[in-house]
Structures are given as structure tokens and as C-alpha cells.
Amino acid sequence: MSDNLPSLIDPDAPIFVISTAAGLADMHPQTLRGYDRLGLVVPKRARGRGRRYSLRDIRTLRHIQRMSQDEGINLEGIRRILALEAALEESHEQVHDLLALLQELRNTPEGARLFTADRLGTVQMGRQRRRQLALPGA
């Protein structure tokens, strides 16, 4: 995590109340409420229905502020950019997973490779078990 935010905290832990999150993002709490209504940054809710923001939420709020103030992008444009960035991040994670699978495949002897896929297309790699067949007359 960058931007002078604490790094020893789980970035997805919903720990900051709206006033603290607003202070860390250098915004007014009403702005955060508006972004919540628009779906730009939707915080988790505490038992009393109070908003709880994570470090990731605060980083996103700062990102929104930079795009809005420095780049002059309107909120609909920001919403689209955030959606594209989320899709790109998901693609990066998929590439990372595929590279790890490829490395595992490269380290597996060719005769021991076995792949399975579930109905959603998730591919799993396992090891083929060699079965000893009882041959007639043996």
C-alpha cells in the first residue's frame, strides 16, 4: 500500500469510520456518502449499519479525487475507469495463476500429467496414477 497509508493492516479490513476515512482521503464525509450511493466506493457496514472503510477503499477515494480534480474526469467517466481497472486487475491475477500452473506443468514429468476441468471451465492439474492391470495368464 502506498500514499503514506499504514502498511501493517490488511488492506481489505473494514476498520475506519466515515469521519476517519474522510480525513485520510482528504474529503468531506458527505462526499463519501455520495460515492457510496453512486456505487463508486461501497464500504462494508457495521452492525449498526455504520459505514466502515478499508485502506483499499481510501486508496480508491484518493484515486477518484485525483482523477476528478487533476484530470477533470466526471463521475461517470471515473466509474468506467474503475470498472476497467478492476477487470484489468482480475486479468492480471488470472495470468499469474496460469503462469504458476504452467511452471508446475513444466516441473511435472510428461508421463505423469493429468488435467481435469469442471463445468465452469476451471482447470486443475493432478498426477496420473499408474494402475497395474492384471493380464490374463500372467
C-alpha contacts under 8 A as a table, 3 or more apart, distances in Angstrom:
res1	aa1	res2	aa2	distance
1	M	5	L	6.64
1	M	6	P	7.48
1	M	7	S	5.82
1	M	11	P	7.51
2	S	5	L	5.99
2	S	7	S	7.80
3	D	59	R	7.73
5	L	55	L	7.34
6	P	9	I	6.40
7	S	10	D	7.84
7	S	11	P	7.92
9	I	13	A	7.46
10	D	13	A	5.37
10	D	55	L	7.80
11	P	54	S	6.08
11	P	55	L	4.85
11	P	56	R	5.29
12	D	54	S	5.23
12	D	55	L	6.44
12	D	56	R	5.92
12	D	57	D	7.91
13	A	53	Y	7.77
13	A	54	S	5.21
13	A	55	L	7.37
14	P	43	P	7.43
14	P	44	K	6.23
14	P	52	R	4.96
14	P	53	Y	4.82
14	P	54	S	4.35
14	P	55	L	7.85
15	I	52	R	5.57
15	I	53	Y	5.89
15	I	54	S	5.89
16	F	19	S	7.97
16	F	20	T	5.84
16	F	21	A	5.66
16	F	52	R	5.16
16	F	53	Y	4.85
16	F	54	S	6.33
17	V	20	T	5.49
17	V	21	A	6.12
17	V	50	G	7.45
17	V	51	R	6.10
17	V	52	R	4.97
17	V	53	Y	6.35
18	I	21	A	5.02
18	I	22	A	5.89
18	I	29	P	6.13
18	I	32	L	7.50
18	I	51	R	6.11
18	I	52	R	6.58
18	I	53	Y	6.96
19	S	22	A	5.12
19	S	23	G	6.24
19	S	29	P	5.97
20	T	23	G	5.06
20	T	24	L	6.19
21	A	24	L	5.07
21	A	25	A	6.03
21	A	29	P	8.00
21	A	53	Y	6.34
21	A	58	I	6.37
22	A	25	A	5.09
22	A	26	D	5.76
22	A	27	M	4.89
22	A	28	H	5.66
22	A	29	P	5.28
22	A	32	L	6.93
23	G	26	D	4.89
23	G	27	M	6.27
23	G	28	H	7.56
24	L	27	M	7.86
24	L	58	I	6.98
25	A	58	I	5.78
25	A	59	R	7.57
25	A	61	L	6.10
25	A	62	R	5.48
26	D	62	R	7.81
27	M	31	T	6.59
27	M	32	L	7.44
28	H	31	T	5.35
28	H	32	L	6.92
29	P	32	L	5.12
29	P	33	R	6.41
30	Q	33	R	4.97
30	Q	34	G	6.23
31	T	34	G	5.03
31	T	35	Y	6.23
32	L	35	Y	5.06
32	L	36	D	6.14
32	L	41	V	7.72
33	R	36	D	5.01
33	R	37	R	6.32
34	G	37	R	5.08
34	G	38	L	6.24
35	Y	38	L	5.01
35	Y	39	G	6.03
35	Y	40	L	5.14
35	Y	41	V	5.71
35	Y	42	V	7.45
36	D	39	G	5.04
36	D	40	L	6.09
36	D	41	V	5.30
36	D	42	V	4.80
36	D	43	P	7.16
37	R	40	L	7.84
37	R	42	V	7.85
38	L	41	V	7.96
39	G	42	V	5.71
40	L	79	R	6.12
40	L	82	L	7.88
41	V	57	D	6.41
41	V	60	T	7.23
41	V	61	L	7.14
42	V	57	D	7.97
43	P	51	R	5.81
43	P	52	R	5.63
43	P	53	Y	5.15
43	P	54	S	7.47
43	P	57	D	7.08
44	K	51	R	5.93
44	K	52	R	5.28
44	K	53	Y	6.57
45	R	48	G	7.72
45	R	49	R	5.12
45	R	50	G	5.44
45	R	51	R	4.74
45	R	52	R	5.69
46	A	49	R	5.02
46	A	50	G	5.13
46	A	51	R	6.28
46	A	52	R	6.46
47	R	50	G	7.16
53	Y	57	D	5.80
53	Y	58	I	6.93
54	S	57	D	5.03
54	S	58	I	6.39
55	L	58	I	5.01
55	L	59	R	6.11
56	R	59	R	5.03
56	R	60	T	6.20
57	D	60	T	5.03
57	D	61	L	6.16
58	I	61	L	4.90
58	I	62	R	6.22
59	R	62	R	5.17
59	R	63	H	6.18
60	T	63	H	4.87
60	T	64	I	6.10
61	L	64	I	5.05
61	L	65	Q	6.20
62	R	65	Q	5.02
62	R	66	R	6.25
63	H	66	R	5.18
63	H	67	M	6.26
64	I	67	M	5.16
64	I	68	S	6.03
64	I	78	I	6.73
65	Q	68	S	5.10
65	Q	69	Q	5.84
65	Q	70	D	7.80
66	R	69	Q	5.36
66	R	70	D	5.19
66	R	71	E	6.83
67	M	70	D	5.68
67	M	71	E	4.89
67	M	72	G	6.40
67	M	73	I	5.71
67	M	78	I	7.06
68	S	71	E	5.77
68	S	72	G	4.88
68	S	73	I	4.86
68	S	74	N	6.21
68	S	75	L	7.40
68	S	78	I	7.63
69	Q	72	G	5.49
69	Q	73	I	7.63
73	I	77	G	5.97
73	I	78	I	6.38
74	N	77	G	5.33
74	N	78	I	6.24
75	L	78	I	4.87
75	L	79	R	6.07
76	E	79	R	5.01
76	E	80	R	6.35
77	G	80	R	5.15
77	G	81	I	6.17
78	I	81	I	4.98
78	I	82	L	6.07
79	R	82	L	5.22
79	R	83	A	6.26
80	R	83	A	5.08
80	R	84	L	6.20
81	I	84	L	5.09
81	I	85	E	6.06
82	L	85	E	5.04
82	L	86	A	6.12
83	A	86	A	5.12
83	A	87	A	6.25
84	L	87	A	5.04
84	L	88	L	6.09
85	E	88	L	5.00
85	E	89	E	6.12
86	A	89	E	5.09
86	A	90	E	6.24
87	A	90	E	5.10
87	A	91	S	6.22
88	L	91	S	4.98
88	L	92	H	6.21
89	E	92	H	5.03
89	E	93	E	6.31
90	E	93	E	5.09
90	E	94	Q	6.29
91	S	94	Q	5.02
91	S	95	V	6.18
92	H	95	V	5.06
92	H	96	H	6.14
93	E	96	H	5.00
93	E	97	D	6.20
94	Q	97	D	5.05
94	Q	98	L	6.10
95	V	98	L	5.02
95	V	99	L	6.06
96	H	99	L	5.15
96	H	100	A	6.26
97	D	100	A	5.11
97	D	101	L	6.21
98	L	101	L	4.95
98	L	102	L	6.03
99	L	102	L	4.95
99	L	103	Q	6.13
100	A	103	Q	5.10
100	A	104	E	6.22
101	L	104	E	5.05
101	L	105	L	6.10
101	L	125	M	7.77
102	L	105	L	4.91
102	L	106	R	6.15
103	Q	106	R	5.04
103	Q	107	N	6.32
104	E	107	N	5.12
104	E	108	T	6.32
105	L	108	T	5.12
105	L	113	R	7.53
105	L	125	M	7.89
106	R	109	P	7.68
108	T	112	A	6.69
108	T	113	R	6.73
109	P	112	A	5.48
109	P	113	R	6.94
110	E	113	R	5.81
111	G	128	Q	7.99
112	A	127	R	5.33
112	A	128	Q	5.15
112	A	129	R	7.61
113	R	125	M	7.26
113	R	126	G	6.63
113	R	127	R	5.49
113	R	128	Q	5.96
114	L	125	M	5.85
114	L	126	G	5.26
114	L	127	R	5.49
114	L	128	Q	5.33
115	F	123	V	6.73
115	F	124	Q	5.71
115	F	125	M	4.65
115	F	126	G	6.18
116	T	123	V	5.70
116	T	124	Q	5.32
116	T	125	M	6.51
116	T	126	G	7.82
117	A	120	L	7.70
117	A	121	G	5.49
117	A	122	T	5.27
117	A	123	V	4.42
117	A	124	Q	6.19
118	D	121	G	5.38
118	D	122	T	5.54
118	D	123	V	6.93
119	R	122	T	7.49
134	A	138	A	7.25
135	L	138	A	5.53
